[in-house]
């Protein structure tokens, strides 16, 4: 289906962006470790280290927002949402995307562009210290990140519309999950025979599926019960 292909292309863009910028966590870790060593071992702290660290984390946080949305990883009231039927979920999501998401992210992207442009014009630097690092490159990330999130949000709106028509959520671009790590560890284990390995993988998959279905309650059983004859108690 052409719509499904478009959705997966947008997912792949968001996933690529999130994975590319996720490497900043290593740079952030190194920066913190070096500063701790200099501050407490060498007694020679760097004045702008904190500024560089929070800007690095800010870029990581903003540029991974679209990836999180593509993986349906943002926080929601799952105990209510997961008990709804797909069409009800899609209708609720569509209303919330239109009322809150689109205006908020559009405003962020628009205002972020002016914010970043003004910073670039004056070549803004952090003014907390005399030799503060440049700030204009960091502010330029705001409209860029907003554009990625807005693109993924439009894809999510299309997903809601498709689900309202078909009653089934369109597929997402799958990424590595905890269950994949379990399978990889079992595959390379020298102390587990093949039969036990397969049994453990199947059990892990069943636990993972049960976790995905948490909160659904007995909807399927209730639906089956409604279809049974009135006198059938089985």
Secondary structure as the mmCIF struct_conf table of DSSP 4:
data_model
#
loop_
_struct_conf.conf_type_id
_struct_conf.id
_struct_conf.beg_label_comp_id
_struct_conf.beg_label_asym_id
_struct_conf.beg_label_seq_id
_struct_conf.end_label_comp_id
_struct_conf.end_label_asym_id
_struct_conf.end_label_seq_id
HELX_RH_AL_P HELX_RH_AL_P1 UNK A 2 UNK A 22
TURN_TY1_P TURN_TY1_P1 UNK A 23 UNK A 23
HELX_RH_AL_P HELX_RH_AL_P2 UNK A 24 UNK A 40
TURN_TY1_P TURN_TY1_P2 UNK A 41 UNK A 41
BEND BEND1 UNK A 42 UNK A 43
TURN_TY1_P TURN_TY1_P3 UNK A 47 UNK A 48
HELX_RH_AL_P HELX_RH_AL_P3 UNK A 49 UNK A 63
TURN_TY1_P TURN_TY1_P4 UNK A 64 UNK A 64
HELX_RH_AL_P HELX_RH_AL_P4 UNK A 65 UNK A 70
TURN_TY1_P TURN_TY1_P5 UNK A 71 UNK A 72
BEND BEND2 UNK A 74 UNK A 74
HELX_RH_AL_P HELX_RH_AL_P5 UNK A 78 UNK A 81
TURN_TY1_P TURN_TY1_P6 UNK A 82 UNK A 83
BEND BEND3 UNK A 84 UNK A 84
HELX_RH_AL_P HELX_RH_AL_P6 UNK A 86 UNK A 96
HELX_RH_PI_P HELX_RH_PI_P1 UNK A 97 UNK A 101
HELX_RH_AL_P HELX_RH_AL_P7 UNK A 102 UNK A 122
TURN_TY1_P TURN_TY1_P7 UNK A 123 UNK A 123
STRN STRN1 UNK A 125 UNK A 125
BEND BEND4 UNK A 128 UNK A 129
TURN_TY1_P TURN_TY1_P8 UNK A 130 UNK A 131
HELX_LH_PP_P HELX_LH_PP_P1 UNK A 132 UNK A 133
STRN STRN2 UNK A 134 UNK A 134
HELX_RH_AL_P HELX_RH_AL_P8 UNK A 136 UNK A 166
BEND BEND5 UNK A 167 UNK A 168
HELX_LH_PP_P HELX_LH_PP_P2 UNK A 169 UNK A 171
HELX_RH_AL_P HELX_RH_AL_P9 UNK A 178 UNK A 187
TURN_TY1_P TURN_TY1_P9 UNK A 188 UNK A 188
BEND BEND6 UNK A 190 UNK A 192
HELX_RH_AL_P HELX_RH_AL_P10 UNK A 194 UNK A 212
TURN_TY1_P TURN_TY1_P10 UNK A 213 UNK A 215
TURN_TY1_P TURN_TY1_P11 UNK A 217 UNK A 218
HELX_RH_AL_P HELX_RH_AL_P11 UNK A 219 UNK A 227
BEND BEND7 UNK A 228 UNK A 228
TURN_TY1_P TURN_TY1_P12 UNK A 230 UNK A 231
#
